[in-house]
Amino acid sequence: METTFAQETKTKIQNAYQQFKNAPSLTNGVAALTVINSKTGEIVFEENSKIGLPTASTLKVMTSITALDLLGPDYTFPTHLYYTGTVDSIGTLNGNLIIEGLGDPTLGSERYPSHNAETILNKWKAAIKGLGIKQINGLVIADDKFYKGNQVPGTWMWTDMGNYYGAGVSALNWKENAYDVNFSVGRPGSAASIKSHNIPPFYQVINEVTTGSNGSGDNVYGYSAPYSNVIYLRGTYGADLKKTIELSTPDPALSLAYDLSKVLTADSIVVADSMITTATLLKNAGISNWEANKQKLLTIQSPKLIEIIHWFNQKSINLYGEAILKVIGGISANKYETEDAATLVAKYWENKLKLPIGEIRTYDGSGLSPQNRVTSNALARVMQYAQGRPWFADFKKGLPTINGMTMKSGTIGGTLGYTGYQKAADGTTYTFSLLVNNYHGGAGRMRQQMFKLLDVLK
């Protein structure tokens, strides 16, 4: 009976896939599908399964599973607060405050009540006051040297980098490396002025955004890069749109130092000197011995890796993927550069599952690079492997529910993908990966065609 059901399912998938790939929208495109019986590991159906295709955000599941397998679900990122020098009898610190980052992507994130910006800043302020400090006769130093400052993967596009989803990764990330901007609109074609924002004063914002027609939505793009002093805003903001636009932070460590200095000043703790990051500090020949004899005031640990991965997949936060990838590279081979770490992920699965290295050719951890190429076979096999791990239940909970199915989606120019798990009406559970590249027509229409294909697994 089980063999009959399996054969019927395979035939249903085969027929549905044939209809799907013959659609006019794929005349010049390519689709790849792998379906595995989750219980037995048997390949139920595969087509173009060994062809490497762009992944978009479906790559996030591979980054997640690699990290959970290598680091464990309880792994955390530490951030240290130090001081140098001495505190005199009237409460003056004759030395520096140093915030040392080691890659926590969640520092100051509103997604975690115990780790949001207000909570973190208050913990640091309490530690500083607890030492009796009333004035800092030195620098507030944001130490981001561990990852050589704020970096963006070299294969990311210029049109992405200035927006929140294209934020660079630093050893000292802050508020998910994003700023908020709200617009006031006029008639279509007229200027859309900035109503409010939380961008610090050390950036110049040049706003060229105009009002779009009703229903035109968000077509606003920020243009900046790590360590830019100028942020350009271009595009259109729909006349009927009510949305906060999020931009990437050119220097998250500097933003953190700025926010800490403000909090201290508001509580009458005078910061006599300025704030600075190590990216700037190390270029300044006039400042030396800035961390000599530093003493630890406080260490803050990030949420557990499994909690980070929950939001990484639920909200597709690219910053989290890049931070996690760097740790994978660092732990496995002391290689923190993005592309080096991405290569190590491929080697990891070559060793673990005997996946040929050509099936995983990636350049980042989030899927934003248009140069990524992964096979549907590799994605499905890694997803299948995860089911036997002790952290699987928590990992699966973090995957979004789309079209009534547990799966991660991916969208990038001309590419759509879904990978996940589905329990059929007969009780059989399937692991699947579906990738489509160079389709014709709107993304919404293609999604519906993909859902119709995947519905045969229900």
N, C-alpha and C positions, 0 to 999 in steps of 0.2 A: 504493500500500500504506500509506504514511504517513498519507494522508488517511483511509483506512478505519479505521486504528487510532485516530486522533484522534476520529472520529465515534463509534466504539464506546466509547471512554473517556468522551466527553461524555454518551452515553446512560446508561452505568453510573452516572456521578456524578448525573445527573438523577434516575434511579430511586431511588438510595440517599438522595438529599436529600429526595425526595418522601415516602419512608417515614419518614425522620427527623423532618421538620417536622409530620407527621400524628400523631406519638406523643402520648398523653395528657399527658405531662409538659410539652408546649409549647402546650397549649390556650390559655393566657393569656400565652404568651411569644412571643419573636421570635428567629429565627436568621438569620445572614447568613454567606454563604460566597462567597469568591472563589478561583478556581483559575486559575493562569497557566502556560502552557508556558514553562519556564525558559529554553529555548534560543531560542525565537522571540519571546517576549513576548506571544504571542497569548492572549487571554482564553478559556480552555477552558470555564469555567462561572462564572456569577455569579447570585446571588439575594439581594435586599435589600442589595446591595453598596454602595449609596450612602446607607444609613441609619446615622446615627451612633449607636453603642452604647457602653456602658461597656467599657473595655478590660481592667481589672485589670492584671496584670503583663505582658501582651503589649505594653503601651506601651514596655516596656524596650528592645525591639528598635529602635523608632523613635528613642529617645534615644541608643542606642548608635551607630546608623548615622549619625545627624546629627553626633555628636561625632567619630567617626572620619573622616568626610568633611571636617569643618570644621577640626579640630585636628590630625589625623594620628595614626597608631597609636603614635608615639613620644613624644607629649606627656606631660609630667610636672608634678606640683604641687610647688613648693618650700616648705620650712619653714625659717625662719632663726632662729638663736640669736645674740643680741646681748648686750653688756654696756655699761653706762654707768659713768662715773666712772673711778677709778684704783685700781690694786692697790699697796698700800704694801709696805714692806720685810719685813713679817712675814706677808704673804699675805692681808691683809684687803682685800676689794673694797669700797670706799666708793662704792657705786652699786648699780644694779639688774641682775638677769638678766632678759632679755626673750625669750620664745619667740613669734615672729611667725608666725601661720598664714595660709596663702593657699588654704585649702580642701581640702587633701589628705584624702580620706575613708578612706585606708588607714593613717594614722599609728598605729602600735602594734598593727596587726592581726596576729593569729596566722596568717593565711593566707599571709603572706610572711615566710619565715625571716630575710631581710635587713632586714626592716622591722617586726619585732614589738616589743613594748614593752620587753623586756629589752635588745634590741640598740640601740634608739633611745636609751634612757636611759643606757646605758653609753657610747655615742658622745658624748652631751652631757657626761657626767661627765668623760670623758677630756679633752675640749676645755677644760673648766673647770679641771681639775687642771693641764693643760698650760700654763695662764696663771699658774700658781703660786698660785691662790686656795685659801685654807684656811678663810676665813670670809667670809660675805656680809653686809655691814652695810647692808642695803637689802632690797628686795622681790624675790620671784620673780614675775614678771608674765607671765601668759598673755595674749598680745595677739590677741584674736579680733575686733577692730573692723572688719576688712575686709568682713565680711558683717553688720555691726551686731549681733554676738553670735550666740547660738544661736536658730535660728528653725525653726518648724514651718509648712509650707504652710497657709494659712488655710482650705482646704477639707477638711482631714483631720478625722477624727472623734475625739471625746474618748475613746472606748473603745480607740482604737489608739495614741494618743500616748504613753502610759506604758509601752508594750511595745517590745521591741527593734526590731520592724519599723516602729514609728512614731516612731523617734528623729529629733529635729530635726537640722538641718545647721548647722554652724558653720564659721567660717574656720579654727578650730583643733579638729578632731575628734580623738578619742582612743579607741583600742580599739573602734572602730566604734560609739562612743557607747552602750555597753551594759554592764550589770552582771549578775552571776549570783547566783541564789538557789537553795538546795537545801532541801527540806522533809523533816521527819519526820512520818509519818502515824500516825493511830490508827484507831479504828473509824469506819466511815462515819457522818458527821454530827458527829464530834468535831473539835476544833481540829487543824489541821495546823501544827505549829510550824516555825520557821526553824532548820534544822540548821547551815547555813553560808551566808555571802554575802561579796561583796567591795565592798559599798557603803561609801563613806567616812563618817567620823563626823559630818560636817557636815550629814547628812540624817537626819531622823526617819522611821523606817519603822513604819507601823501595819499590822500583819498581821491580817486578818480572814478568812483562807483556812480552809476546813474540808475534811475528808477526804471525798472522793467514793467511790462504790461501785466495786468491781472492774470494770475495763473502761471506766470513764467518762472516763479520759484527763485531758488538761490543759485545764482551764477556768479557769486563773488569769489575772487581768488586773491589770496595774499601772495606777494612776491618778496621773499627775503631768504637769507641763507645764514648758517651759523656765523655769528659775530657781525652780522649786518648792523649798521646804525640807522638805516632807513628801511621802512616797511611800506611797500606800495600796495594799495588796494585797488583792484580793477574788476570790471565786469558789471553785472546788473543785479539789482535786488528788487524782486517783484513788488508791485504797488500794494498788493493785498497780503504780503508775507509778514508773519510775526515770528521771527527767528533770530536767535543770537548767533552771530558768525564767530567761529573759533579759528584763531590763527596760531601758528607755531612760534615758539619763543626762540629768538636768535641766540640767547645766552641764559639758559635756565639757572645756572649757578649764580650769576650776577643778580637775577631776579630774586633768588632766595636771600642773598646777602642784603639786598635792598629791603625786603619785607622784614627780616629780623632787625635791621637797624631801626626801621620805623616803629616796630613793637617796643623795642628797648627805649627809644626816645620818648614814646608816648607814656612810658612809666618812669620818666625822669632819670633814666640811665643814659648819661651823655656819652655819645660816641665822638671822641675828639677828632679822630682821623677819618679816613674814607673807607669804603667797602671796595673789595677787589677780588678777582678770581685768580687762581694759579695760572690760568692760560695767559693772563696779562702779567702777573707777578714774575713769572719765570723769564719773561722777556725784558724785565726792568733790572738793569745791572746795578742800580742804586739801592736795591732792596735785597738783603742777604740775611741768612740765619733766621728767617721768619718763623721757622718751626722748631728752632733749637729748644731742647728740654721741654717739649710740649707735655702737658699733663691732661689726662682724660677727665672731663667733667661728667659726660653722660653718653650712653650708647642707646640708640633707638633701633629696634628691629622691625623690619617690614612685616606685613601680613604673610602668612605661609604661602608657599609657592602654589598650592592647590587653590587657594583663594584668589591669587593673582591670575591664574590660568582661567578661573571661572569668568572673570570680567574680560580677559583677553579674548576669549571665544564668544562670549555673549555680546559684547559691544565692539569687537574687532579692533582693539586698540593697538595700532602698529607699534607704538613706543614700547609696549610690554614685550612684544616679540623680539625687538632688537636688543632690549636689555637682557632678556632670557637667553638669546643666542650667544651673546658675549660671555655669559657665565658658562654656557655649555662648552665653548671654546677654551675658556680659561681653566675650567676644572679638568677637562679631558686632556689638554695638551699645552696649557699655558699660552694659548693663542687667543687674544681678545679682539683682533681685527675682524670685522664683520665677514668678509669673504673667506678668510681662513677658517672661521668658526663654521660657516655654511658648508665648507668642504668636509669638515669633520663630522657633520651630521650625516652626510652621504656615506662616509666611511663607517660610521657607527652602524648603519642599517645594512651595509655590505657585510659587516662582521656578524651582526645579530641575526639577520634573516636571509643572508646570501643574495641580497638584491644587487644586481650589477650597478656599478657606480654611475653608469650612463643613464640610469633611470631617475636619478636625483641630481639635477644640476641647478643649484640655487645660489643666490647672491645676497639674500637677506633672510630674516626670520619671520617676517610678517606677510610676505607675498606682494608687497607694493612694487617690487622691481619687475618691470615688464620683460626682463631677460630670463626670469626663472623658467625652468622646464622640468616637469615631473610627470611620470606616467600615472595613469589611473590605477594600474597594478600596484605601484609602490605605495600610493596613498591608501588603497584598500587593504594591502597587506599590513601596513603599519597600524591602521585602525583595528584590524583583526587581532594583531598581537596585543594591543592594549587591553583586550577583554580578559586576558588571563592574569592581569596585574592586580595587586591588592588595592590600588587607588582607582581602579576603573570606574566604580560606581560614582565617585565624586567627579571624576573627569566627565563622564557622560551627562551628569546633572548640569554641567556648565555649557553643554552644547545647546544652541537655540532650537526651538521648535518651529519649523517652517513647513507649510503645506501639510501639517499634521504629522510630520516626521522629525526625528531627532537627527539634525545634520547641521554642518557648518557650510555656509555659503561663501562664494568668492566672486567679486566683480571687478574687472579692470578692462580698459579699452578693448572691445572686441572679444572678451573672454568672460564666460560664466562657468561656475562649478558648484557642485554639491557633493559632500561626502559625509556619511553617517551610518546610522543603524535603523532598521525597520523590522517590526514584528508583524508577520502576515496573519491573515485571518485563521489560517490552519495551525498557528502557533510557531511556525518556523521563523527564526530571526536571521536577517540578512545584513551583511556589511557591504557597503557599496561606495563607489566613487564615479561620478559623471562629470566630465570636462568637455566644454565646447569652446572652439576658437574660430574667429573670423566669420561669425554668423552675420546674416544680413537682416536689417529691420531693427525695431526697438527691442531693448532689453526686456521690457515687460512681457512682450509677446513670446520671446524666446523662453523666458522663465516658465510661462504657462505650458509651453510645449515640453519642457524638461519635467515639469510636475506630472504631466499626463503620462510620460514614459515611466517615471518612478512610481506612479500610482499602482503599477502592476505588482509591486512588492507588498502591497497592503493586504 
